[in-house]
């Protein structure tokens, strides 16, 4: 899965800042792994296609922009990984009955 994602950045060490996303920018992220948590919950491990690091605070969310069957859709997901791991970012999604994006992600 490739998707465009965006979120605001927070302070990060100056030496690493050149490899982090610019405030409010959109980047392509790739799903590197899917973890089955339960029968209807999956965690998606994302990394930036550019190699940039993620910088976020606990409680922050990610805006995901997808094209599903020719329709552009946008959803927000809370980041479920700790901020101490800047190379990947996790979102955990529960399959919702009739949910366009959650079902697409799960399938």
N, C-alpha and C positions, 0 to 999 in steps of 0.2 A: 504494500500500500504506500503510495506517495500522496502527500497532502501538503497544502500550504498552511502554515500556522503562524500565529503572531501573539506576542504578549510583551508587557513592558518589562524592561530590565531593571535590576537593582544594582547596587554598588558591587563591584568585583575587583580583585587585586589588579593594580595597573598593568603588571606584566601579562596578565591573562586577558585584560579587557580588549586587546586588539583581536582576539579570537572569539569574542562574544557578539551576540546580535546587537544591532543598533536599536535604540528605543523605538518601539512601534513598528519595526520593519516586519515584512513577511519573508519567510524562508521556507524552502522545501524540506520536509522531514520524511524520513523513511522508517517504516516499521521493521525493526530488526528481530523482534521476537513477540510471540503472543503467549501469555500465561493463562491457562484455564484455572480460574479461582474456584468457581462453582459451575453448575450446569447452565447458569444464565448470566455469569459475570466473568469478564475477561480483562486482563491487564495488557495494554499495548506498550511495548518498550520502543520509544522513538529516538532517533538520532538525527542531527542536522546533516543534510546532504553535503553542505559546504564544509563540514568539519568544525564549525563554530560550536562553542560551549554554551550551555544554558546557564542563565543566572536568574534565580527566582527566590522568592520567599515562601515560607510555609503558608498555605492557604491561597496561593495565587492560582490563576486559571489560564488555560490555553484556548485560543480561538482557532478552531479547525475549519478550513474551507475545502470542501470536496465538490466534485462533480459526479452525481449519481444519475445514471440513465439520461444524460444530457442536461440535467438540471443542477445549477450551482446551489449548494446548501452550506450553511454556516452553523456550527454548534460550539458551545463553550463547555470545556471539561476541566474539573479541578485537577491539578497536578498531584499525583499520588506517590511520587518518589521524593526522597529527601533532598534538600538543596545542597547537600555535601557531595552529591554525585553529578558534576556538571556536564559529563559527556553524553548522558542519556536522560530521558524524561519519560515518566510513566503516566498514563492515564488509565483509569479503571472504569469500564463501561458495563452497565447492566442492560441486558436485552429487554426492550420494552415492547409489549404487544402493540403492533401497528407502528412502531417507531422506525422511521425511514433510515436514519443514520445508524442507530444502535443495531438494527437487524443487518444492515449492509456490512458494518464492521464485524459482526459475529459470523456472518456467512463468508 
